[in-house]
Amino acid sequence: MNMLRRLIPLVIVFLIGYAGWHVAPKYLNYFEFKNAIEEIARFSSGRGEGEVQALVMQAAQKYEIPLQAQQVRIRLESGRSRIDVSYQEQLEFAPGYFYPWDVTINADTMVARVNIR
């Protein structure tokens, strides 16, 4: 009984550490990817949808985001850019126990025009 009382806190600490080790990098990659998407949207002036999509896919690869091209929606309008991305990430909270995390990123920005003379 006394051994069990010592073992339970160790198991809890192990599970917290395990979840943090496996989940935290995915959250950090999500935030970096979201920032990259917003920057791509902001500086999309003069680019076509194909070029913007290629930049989104490069960012997804860089941040290890499980993204397919059909999960990206791009609308480029005069002075405005919108990029919508949705994907699912598998978060492992304990050995063999995964939680599906449905991620949606919507970047709707005014397009920055840079004129250097």
Buried (B, 14 or more C-beta within 10 A) or exposed (E): EEEEEEEEEEEEEEBEEBBEEBBEEBEEBBEBBBBBBBBBBBBBEEBEBEBBBBBBBEBBEEBEBEBEEEBBEBEBEEEEBBBBBEBEBEBBBEEEEEEEBEBEBBBEBEBEEEEEE
